[in-house]
Amino acid sequence: MLYAVMAVCALMACDNIAEDDRLIYEPLPEVNRSVLIEDFTGQRCVNCPNAAEEIHNLQQEYGADAVIAVGIHGGPMAVYPNPERGIVGLATETGEKYNEYWKVEQWPMGMVNRGGVCPFTEWKARVREELQKKAPVNIEVNNTPPDADGKTLISVSVEGVRGNTTGKLQIWMVEDNIKAIQLMPSGSANQDYIHQHVFRAAVNGEWGEEISVSEGKSVGTETTFALQADWNRDNLKIVAFVYNDQGVGQVVCVPLTTKIID
């Protein structure tokens, strides 16, 4: 009889707990928001070094992890490589397509989290505004050291942290510290100008790949990519970002792994 009474009391105790209170959802920790600046630039553009300086200032103020820039060379101000003539050009066919798609008609111009093309004088205000928003996803990037043919396996994991996110995952290869000619604001030609965060290639297609992730879940992708022989592997970085019609939700930039880490 005593056991029966205890069982009834136990059932009654369970009935007193509302169904919604039995499983308590613990929200995921917030992820620091980073901002992508797509800098449409060119080696023949005399004002483009001013835009590069603005990026440097923004990264000094907010941190290079918070403000991630990619210099996209294209249009009439850009220079294509010509090894036979010893010309180090930084324009690419993909960069040309990006310039055309976004209808860039003046240089330098840029986009902050794909909020529309604007002059570099507006970047600071837009960066400040974007950094105040919450990141909907967390992105992690890894790669294997390049093999003898320069091939590396790039893996990207996207975790939903705020609601459900649908859009595209874009992976780019970017290179720092490239010495190449650049026209300066004075009109002079600087043969030893150091170009930073130069767009080299789209790893997973010009516009990335479709992605959909729910809060608390993760999705991933792997892509084998061949590095070009004239790229300095020690200066290469992988930029990965998730975007949709509302702009860029999150972006990360990590150095390319070139050696096996013990």
BAMIRO-87117 format. One record per residue: x, y, z of N, C-alpha, C, O in turn. Coordinates in steps of 0.2 Angstrom, whole numbers, padded with zeros to 4 digits, always signed. Atoms other than C-alpha are relative to their C-alpha. Layout:
residues N
XYZXYZXYZXYZ;...
This chain:
residues 262
+0004-0006+0000+0000+0000+0000+0004+0006+0000+0003+0011-0004;-0004-0006+0000+0014+0012+0004+0003+0001-0006+0004+0007-0008;-0003-0001+0007+0022+0009-0013-0005+0003-0005-0003+0007-0009;+0005-0003+0004+0006+0013-0021-0001+0007+0001-0002+0011-0004;+0001-0007-0002+0004+0029-0012+0006+0004-0003+0005+0010-0005;-0006-0003+0003+0022+0034-0017+0000+0001-0007+0002+0006-0010;+0000+0000+0007+0019+0030-0035-0005+0006-0002-0004+0009-0007;+0005-0005+0001+0003+0041-0035+0003+0007+0001+0002+0011-0003;-0003-0006-0001+0012+0055-0027+0005+0002-0005+0006+0008-0007;-0005-0001+0005+0026+0054-0040-0003+0002-0006-0001+0007-0009;+0004-0002+0006+0014+0055-0054-0003+0006+0001-0003+0010-0004;+0003-0006-0001+0005+0069-0046+0005+0006-0001+0004+0011-0003;-0006-0005+0000+0022+0079-0044+0002+0001-0007+0003+0007-0009;-0002-0001+0007+0026+0076-0063-0006+0004-0003-0004+0009-0007;+0005-0003+0004+0009+0082-0068-0001+0008+0002-0003+0012-0001;+0000-0007-0002+0012+0098-0058+0005+0005-0004+0005+0011-0003;-0005-0004+0004+0026+0103-0070-0002+0001-0007-0004-0004-0010;+0002-0002+0006+0021+0112-0085+0004-0003-0005+0010-0004-0005;-0004+0004+0005+0026+0103-0101+0006+0005-0003+0011+0002-0004;-0005-0005+0002+0035+0119-0107+0006+0001+0004+0011+0003+0002;-0005-0001-0005+0045+0119-0091+0005-0006+0001+0010-0005+0004;-0004+0006-0001+0052+0102-0092+0006+0000-0004+0011-0003-0001;-0007-0001+0004+0065+0105-0106+0001+0007+0000-0002+0011-0004;-0002-0007+0000+0074+0121-0103+0005+0001-0006+0010-0002-0006;-0005-0001+0005+0082+0128-0119+0006+0005+0002+0004+0010+0005;-0005-0004-0002+0099+0135-0116+0003+0003-0007+0006+0000-0011;-0003-0003+0006+0104+0148-0130+0007-0001+0000+0011+0000+0005;-0008+0000+0001+0121+0147-0138+0003+0006+0002+0000+0012+0001;-0003-0007-0001+0133+0160-0133+0001+0004-0006+0002+0001-0012;+0000-0005+0006+0134+0175-0144+0007+0000-0003+0012-0001+0000;-0007+0000+0003+0148+0176-0157+0001+0007-0002-0003+0010-0005;-0002-0007+0002+0157+0192-0160-0001+0001-0008+0002-0003-0012;+0001-0002+0007+0152+0200-0176+0006+0002-0004+0010+0007-0001;-0005-0003+0004+0165+0203-0190-0003+0003-0006-0009+0001-0008;+0002-0004+0006+0163+0214-0205+0004-0001-0006+0010-0001-0005;-0004+0001+0006+0168+0211-0223+0000+0007-0004-0006+0009-0005;+0000-0006+0005+0174+0226-0234+0003-0003-0006+0008-0006-0007;-0002+0001+0007+0175+0222-0252+0003+0006-0004-0001+0011-0005;-0003-0006+0003+0187+0235-0259+0002-0001-0007+0006-0004-0009;-0001+0001+0007+0186+0237-0277+0005+0005-0002+0004+0011-0001;-0007-0004+0000+0203+0244-0282+0003-0002-0007+0001-0006-0011;-0004+0001+0006+0216+0245-0296+0006+0003+0001+0007+0008+0004;-0007-0003-0001+0234+0248-0298+0001+0007-0004+0006+0010-0003;-0001-0007+0003+0231+0263-0310-0004+0005+0003-0005+0011+0001;+0005-0005-0003+0219+0271-0298+0004+0004+0005+0007+0001+0010;-0004-0004-0005+0228+0286-0289-0003+0001+0007+0001+0002+0011;+0003-0001-0007+0215+0287-0275-0001-0007+0004-0002-0007+0010;+0001+0007-0003+0215+0268-0271+0005-0001+0006+0002-0004+0011;-0004+0001-0006+0230+0269-0259-0004+0004+0006-0003+0002+0012;+0004-0003-0006+0218+0281-0248-0005-0005+0003-0006-0005+0009;+0005+0005-0003+0205+0267-0247+0004-0005+0004+0001-0007+0009;-0004+0005-0004+0219+0255-0242+0002+0003+0007+0002-0001+0012;-0002-0003-0007+0224+0267-0228-0006+0000+0004-0005-0001+0010;+0006+0001-0004+0206+0268-0222-0001-0006+0003-0003-0007+0008;+0001+0006-0002+0205+0250-0221+0005-0002+0006+0004-0005+0011;-0005+0001-0005+0222+0250-0211-0003+0003+0006-0002+0000+0012;+0002-0004-0006+0215+0263-0199-0006-0004+0003-0006-0004+0009;+0006+0004-0003+0198+0253-0197+0003-0006+0004+0000-0008+0009;-0002+0006-0003+0208+0237-0193+0004+0002+0007+0004-0002+0011;-0004-0002-0006+0219+0247-0180-0005+0002+0005-0004+0000+0011;+0005-0003-0005+0203+0254-0172-0004-0006+0003-0005-0007+0009;+0004+0005-0003+0193+0238-0171+0003-0007+0000+0000-0012+0003;-0003+0006+0000+0205+0224-0174-0001-0004-0007-0006-0003-0011;+0000+0003+0007+0210+0214-0190-0005-0006+0000-0007-0008-0006;+0005+0005-0001+0198+0200-0184-0007+0002-0001-0011-0001-0003;+0007-0003+0000+0183+0211-0183-0001+0004-0007-0007+0004-0010;+0001-0003+0007+0186+0221-0200+0005-0004-0005+0011-0004-0005;-0003+0004+0005+0191+0209-0214-0001+0003-0007-0007+0004-0009;+0000-0003+0007+0195+0216-0231+0003-0004-0005+0007-0008-0004;-0002+0004+0006+0197+0209-0248+0001+0005-0006-0004+0008-0007;-0001-0005+0005+0205+0220-0262-0002-0004-0007+0002-0008-0009;+0002+0003+0006+0196+0215-0278+0002+0005-0006-0001+0010-0007;-0003-0003+0006+0206+0221-0294-0004-0001-0006-0005-0007-0008;+0004+0001+0006+0195+0224-0309-0001+0007-0003-0001+0012+0000;+0002-0006+0003+0189+0237-0322+0006+0003-0003+0012+0000-0003;-0005-0003+0004+0199+0249-0332+0006+0003+0004+0012+0004+0001;-0006-0002-0004+0210+0254-0317+0005-0006+0002+0010-0005+0005;-0003+0006-0003+0216+0236-0314+0006-0002-0006+0005+0000-0011;-0006+0003+0004+0232+0228-0321+0000-0007+0000+0000-0010+0005;-0001+0007+0001+0233+0210-0328+0007-0002+0000+0011+0002-0002;-0007+0002+0000+0248+0200-0325+0003-0001-0007-0001-0004-0011;-0004+0001+0006+0261+0199-0339+0007-0002+0001+0011+0002+0001;-0006+0002-0002+0275+0188-0334+0006+0001-0005+0012+0002-0004;-0005-0001+0005+0284+0190-0351+0003+0007+0000+0009+0008-0001;-0002-0007-0001+0285+0209-0348+0002+0001+0007+0004+0007+0008;-0002-0001-0007+0289+0207-0330-0005+0004+0004-0003+0007+0009;+0005-0004-0003+0272+0215-0325-0003-0004+0005-0006-0009+0004;+0004+0003-0006+0265+0210-0308-0007+0003+0000-0008+0008+0003;+0007-0003+0000+0246+0213-0311-0004-0004+0004-0003-0010+0005;+0004+0003-0005+0233+0209-0298-0007-0001-0002-0011-0004+0002;+0007+0001+0003+0217+0208-0309-0001-0007-0001+0004-0011-0003;+0002+0007+0002+0208+0192-0311-0007+0000-0004-0010+0005-0003;+0006+0000+0004+0194+0187-0322-0006+0000+0005-0012+0003+0003;+0005+0001-0005+0183+0183-0307-0001+0007+0003-0007+0010+0004;+0000-0007-0002+0187+0201-0300-0003+0004-0005-0007+0009-0003;+0003-0004+0005+0182+0208-0316-0008-0001+0000-0012+0004-0001;+0007+0002+0000+0165+0199-0315-0003+0003+0006-0009+0005+0006;+0003-0003-0006+0162+0205-0297-0001+0008-0002-0006+0011+0000;+0001-0007+0001+0165+0223-0303-0006+0001-0005-0010+0006-0004;+0005-0001+0004+0153+0221-0317-0007-0001+0003-0012+0002+0002;+0006+0002-0004+0140+0212-0306-0003+0006+0004-0009+0008+0004;+0002-0005-0005+0140+0226-0293+0000+0007-0003-0001+0012+0000;+0001-0007+0004+0140+0240-0307+0005+0005+0003+0003+0011+0004;-0005-0005-0003+0156+0248-0300+0003+0004-0006+0005+0001-0011;-0002-0004+0005+0160+0263-0311+0005+0005+0002+0008+0009-0003;-0005-0005-0002+0172+0273-0301+0004-0004+0005+0002-0009+0009;-0004+0004-0004+0187+0267-0291+0004+0006+0004+0006+0011+0001;+0002+0006-0004+0190+0266-0276-0007+0000+0002-0010+0006+0003;+0007+0001-0003+0173+0260-0271+0000-0007+0004+0005-0011+0004;+0000+0006-0004+0168+0246-0259-0007-0001+0003-0012+0003+0002;+0006+0002-0003+0154+0237-0250+0002-0003+0007+0007-0006+0008;-0001+0002-0007+0153+0234-0231-0006-0005+0001-0012-0003+0002;+0005+0005-0001+0144+0218-0228-0005+0000-0005-0011-0002-0004;+0005+0000+0006+0136+0219-0245-0006+0005+0001-0012+0003-0001;+0005-0004-0001+0126+0234-0240-0001+0005-0005-0004+0011-0004;+0000-0005+0006+0128+0243-0257+0007+0003-0001+0010+0004+0004;-0007-0003+0002+0143+0250-0266+0000+0008+0002-0005+0011+0001;-0001-0006-0002+0149+0266-0258+0007+0002+0000+0012-0002+0000;-0007-0002-0001+0165+0277-0257+0003-0001+0007-0001-0002+0012;-0004+0002-0006+0178+0273-0244-0001+0005+0006+0000+0004+0012;+0002-0005-0006+0173+0289-0234-0006-0002+0004-0007+0001+0009;+0006+0003-0004+0157+0280-0229+0001-0006+0004-0003-0008+0007;-0001+0007-0003+0165+0264-0223+0000+0000+0007-0003-0005+0010;-0001+0000-0008+0169+0269-0205-0007+0000+0003-0008-0004+0008;+0006+0000-0003+0151+0273-0201-0004-0006-0001-0007-0009+0003;+0003+0007+0002+0145+0257-0210+0003-0005+0004-0001-0010+0007;-0003+0005-0004+0157+0247-0201-0002+0000+0007-0004-0005+0010;+0003-0001-0007+0152+0254-0184-0007-0003+0001-0008-0006+0006;+0007+0003+0000+0134+0250-0188+0000-0007+0000-0004-0010+0004;+0001+0008+0001+0137+0232-0193+0003-0003+0006+0001-0009+0007;-0003+0003-0006+0148+0228-0178-0004+0000+0006-0004-0004+0010;+0005+0000-0005+0134+0232-0167-0006-0006-0001-0009-0007+0004;+0005+0005+0001+0123+0218-0174+0003-0007+0002+0009-0007+0003;-0002+0007-0002+0123+0200-0169+0001-0005-0005-0002-0005-0010;-0002+0005+0005+0131+0186-0179-0005-0006+0000-0006-0009+0006;+0005+0005+0000+0118+0173-0184+0004-0007+0000+0001-0012+0002;-0004+0006+0001+0132+0160-0187+0007+0000+0003+0009+0006+0003;-0007+0001-0002+0149+0154-0181+0003-0004-0006+0001-0009-0008;-0003+0003+0006+0161+0149-0195+0007-0002+0003+0011+0002+0006;-0007+0003-0001+0177+0138-0193+0003-0002-0006+0000-0006-0010;-0004+0002+0006+0190+0135-0206+0006-0003+0001+0010-0001+0006;-0007+0003+0000+0204+0123-0208+0002-0003-0007-0002-0003-0011;-0003+0003+0007+0215+0116-0222+0006-0004+0002+0009-0004+0007;-0006+0004-0001+0228+0103-0224+0006+0003-0004+0005+0007-0008;-0006-0003+0003+0246+0108-0229+0000-0002-0007-0002-0008-0009;+0000+0001+0007+0247+0109-0248+0005-0006-0001+0010-0007+0002;-0004+0006+0002+0254+0093-0256+0005+0002-0006+0006+0008-0007;-0005-0001+0004+0268+0092-0269-0003+0004-0006+0001+0008-0010;+0004-0004+0006+0255+0099-0283-0003+0006+0003-0006+0009-0001;+0003-0006-0002+0250+0113-0272-0008-0001+0002-0011+0004+0003;+0007+0001-0001+0233+0105-0268-0001+0000+0008+0003-0003+0011;+0002+0000-0007+0225+0108-0251-0007-0001+0001-0011+0001-0003;+0007+0001-0002+0209+0102-0243-0003+0005+0005+0000+0005+0010;+0003-0005-0004+0199+0116-0236-0007-0002+0003-0011-0004-0001;+0006+0002-0003+0185+0112-0224-0003+0006+0004+0001+0010+0008;+0004-0006-0003+0172+0125-0217-0006-0003+0004-0010-0007+0001;+0006+0002-0004+0160+0122-0203-0004+0006+0002-0001+0011+0004;+0004-0005-0002+0145+0133-0200-0005-0002+0005-0009-0007+0004;+0004+0002-0006+0136+0133-0184-0006+0005+0001-0004+0011+0001;+0005-0005-0001+0119+0142-0182+0000+0001+0008-0001-0003+0012;+0000-0002-0007+0119+0152-0166-0006+0005+0001-0008+0006+0007;+0005-0004-0001+0104+0164-0169-0006-0001-0005-0005+0001-0011;+0005+0002+0005+0088+0157-0178+0003-0004-0005+0008-0007-0005;-0002+0004+0005+0089+0149-0194+0002+0004-0006+0000+0009-0007;-0003-0004+0005+0100+0155-0208+0000-0004-0007+0003-0010-0007;+0000+0002+0007+0098+0152-0227+0004+0005-0004+0002+0011-0004;-0004-0005+0005+0110+0159-0240+0005-0004-0003+0004-0010-0006;-0006+0003+0003+0127+0155-0247+0006+0001+0004+0007+0005+0007;-0007-0001-0003+0144+0151-0241+0005+0001-0005+0005-0003-0010;-0005-0002+0005+0158+0159-0250+0007-0001+0003+0008+0001+0009;-0007+0001-0002+0176+0154-0249+0005+0003-0005+0005+0002-0011;-0005-0003+0005+0190+0165-0256+0007-0001+0003+0008-0002+0009;-0007+0000-0001+0209+0164-0257+0003+0007-0001+0001+0010-0006;-0003-0007+0000+0218+0181-0252+0007-0001+0001+0009-0005+0005;-0007+0000-0001+0236+0185-0252+0002+0007+0002+0000+0012+0000;-0002-0006-0003+0245+0199-0242+0007+0001-0003+0010-0004-0006;-0007-0002+0001+0262+0208-0245+0002-0002-0007+0008-0004-0008;-0002+0001+0007+0263+0208-0264+0003+0007-0002-0001+0012-0002;-0003-0006+0002+0275+0220-0270-0001+0001-0008+0001-0003-0012;+0001-0001+0007+0269+0228-0287-0002+0007-0001-0003+0011+0004;+0001-0007+0001+0267+0244-0295-0007+0003+0002-0012-0001+0002;+0006-0003-0002+0254+0256-0289+0000+0008-0001+0005+0011+0001;+0000-0007+0001+0249+0274-0295-0002+0003+0007-0007+0000+0010;+0001-0003-0006+0249+0286-0280-0004+0006+0000-0005+0009-0006;+0004-0006+0000+0238+0301-0275+0004+0006-0003+0001+0010-0006;-0004-0005+0003+0253+0312-0281+0000-0001-0007+0003+0004-0010;-0001+0001+0007+0252+0304-0298+0006-0004-0002+0007-0006-0007;-0007+0004+0001+0269+0295-0296-0002-0007+0000-0007-0009+0002;+0001+0007+0000+0271+0277-0299+0005-0003+0005+0011-0003+0004;-0004+0003-0005+0277+0267-0284+0001-0007-0002-0003-0011-0002;-0002+0006+0002+0286+0252-0290+0000-0005+0006+0000-0011+0004;-0001+0004-0005+0288+0245-0273-0006+0000+0005-0005-0002+0011;+0006+0000-0004+0270+0247-0266-0001-0007+0002-0001-0012-0002;+0002+0006-0002+0265+0233-0255-0008+0000+0001-0011+0003+0004;+0007+0001+0000+0247+0227-0258-0002-0005+0005+0001-0010+0005;+0003+0004-0006+0237+0219-0244-0007-0003-0002-0010+0000-0006;+0007+0003+0001+0222+0207-0244-0002+0000-0007-0008+0002-0009;+0002+0000+0007+0222+0204-0263-0004-0006-0001-0001-0012+0000;+0004+0006+0002+0209+0193-0270+0003-0004-0005+0006-0001-0010;-0004+0005+0004+0217+0178-0278-0005-0004-0004-0005-0005-0010;+0004+0005+0003+0203+0166-0282-0006-0002+0004-0006-0001+0011;+0006+0002-0004+0185+0160-0277+0001-0008+0000+0002-0011-0005;-0002+0008-0001+0188+0142-0270-0006-0004-0002-0005-0009-0005;+0006+0004+0001+0170+0136-0271-0005+0003-0005-0011+0003-0003;+0005-0003+0005+0163+0145-0286+0000+0007+0001+0001+0010+0006;+0000-0007+0000+0161+0163-0290-0005+0003+0005-0004+0008+0008;+0005-0003-0005+0146+0165-0279-0002-0005+0006-0007-0005+0009;+0001+0004-0006+0148+0151-0267-0005-0006-0001-0006-0007-0007;+0004+0005+0001+0137+0137-0263-0006+0001+0005-0005+0004+0011;+0006+0000-0004+0119+0135-0255+0002-0003+0007+0005-0008+0008;-0001+0003-0007+0119+0133-0236-0007+0002+0004-0010+0007+0003;+0006-0001-0005+0105+0131-0223+0002-0003+0006+0003-0009+0006;-0002+0003-0006+0108+0129-0205-0005+0003+0006-0007+0009+0006;+0004-0002-0005+0097+0129-0190+0004+0002+0007+0009+0000+0008;-0004-0001-0006+0101+0136-0173+0001-0006+0004-0003-0010+0005;-0002+0006-0003+0111+0124-0163+0002-0006-0004+0005-0011-0001;-0002+0005+0005+0115+0114-0178+0006+0002-0004+0008+0008-0004;-0006-0002+0004+0131+0113-0189-0001-0003-0007-0003-0009-0007;-0001+0003+0006+0134+0110-0207+0007+0001-0003+0010+0006+0000;-0007-0001+0002+0150+0108-0216+0001-0001-0008-0003-0004-0011;-0002+0002+0007+0159+0107-0233+0007-0001-0001+0011+0002+0003;-0007+0001+0001+0175+0102-0240+0002+0001-0007-0002-0001-0012;-0002-0002+0007+0184+0108-0256+0008-0001-0001+0011+0002+0003;-0008+0000+0002+0201+0103-0264+0001+0005-0004-0002+0006-0010;-0002-0006+0004+0209+0118-0271+0008+0000-0001+0012-0002+0003;-0007+0000+0003+0225+0120-0281+0003+0007+0000+0000+0011-0003;-0004-0007-0001+0237+0135-0276+0004+0001-0007+0007-0004-0009;-0004-0002+0006+0245+0144-0291+0008+0000+0003+0009+0002+0009;-0007+0000-0002+0264+0142-0291+0003+0007+0002+0008+0007+0006;-0003-0007-0002+0267+0161-0290-0003+0003+0006-0001+0009+0007;+0003-0003-0007+0257+0164-0274+0005-0002+0005+0008-0008+0005;-0005+0002-0005+0268+0165-0259-0005-0003+0006-0009+0000+0009;+0004+0004-0005+0260+0152-0247+0000+0003+0007-0005+0002+0010;+0000-0003-0006+0266+0160-0232-0004+0006+0001-0006+0008+0007;+0004-0006+0000+0256+0175-0236-0008-0001-0002-0012+0004-0002;+0006+0001+0002+0240+0167-0241-0005-0001+0006-0003-0003+0011;+0006+0000-0005+0223+0168-0231-0006-0003-0003-0007-0002-0009;+0006+0002+0002+0207+0160-0232-0006+0004+0003-0006+0005+0009;+0006-0004-0002+0191+0171-0231-0006-0004-0001-0007-0006-0007;+0006+0004+0001+0175+0162-0228-0006+0005+0003-0005+0007+0008;+0006-0004-0003+0158+0171-0226-0007-0003-0003-0007-0006-0008;+0007+0003+0001+0139+0167-0226-0004+0007-0002-0004+0012+0002;+0004-0006+0002+0128+0180-0235-0007-0002-0003-0008-0008-0005;+0007+0001+0003+0110+0181-0242-0002+0007-0002+0002+0012-0002;+0002-0006+0003+0099+0195-0248+0000+0006+0006+0000+0012+0004;-0001-0005-0005+0101+0204-0231+0007+0002+0001+0009+0007+0005;-0007-0002-0001+0120+0205-0233+0004-0006+0003+0002-0011+0002;-0004+0005-0002+0134+0196-0225-0001-0001+0008-0001+0004+0012;+0001+0002-0006+0130+0187-0209+0006-0001+0005+0006+0001+0011;-0006+0000-0004+0147+0183-0203+0006-0002-0005+0005-0005-0010;-0006+0001+0004+0165+0182-0210+0006-0001+0004+0006+0001+0010;-0006+0001-0004+0181+0175-0204+0006-0001-0005+0005-0002-0011;-0006+0001+0004+0199+0175-0211+0005-0003+0004+0007-0001+0010;-0005+0003-0004+0212+0163-0206+0006-0001-0005+0005-0002-0011;-0006+0002+0004+0230+0160-0212+0000-0007-0003-0003-0011+0000;-0001+0006+0003+0233+0146-0224+0005-0004+0004+0011-0002+0005;-0005+0005-0003+0241+0131-0215+0004-0003-0005+0002-0006-0010;-0005+0002+0005+0257+0127-0225+0004-0006+0003+0007-0009-0001;-0004+0005-0003+0265+0115-0213-0004-0005+0005-0009-0002+0008;+0003+0004-0005+0260+0100-0202+0002+0002+0007+0007+0003+0008;-0001-0002-0006+0257+0105-0185+0000-0006+0005-0004-0010+0005;+0000+0006-0005+0263+0093-0171-0004+0001+0006-0005-0004+0010;
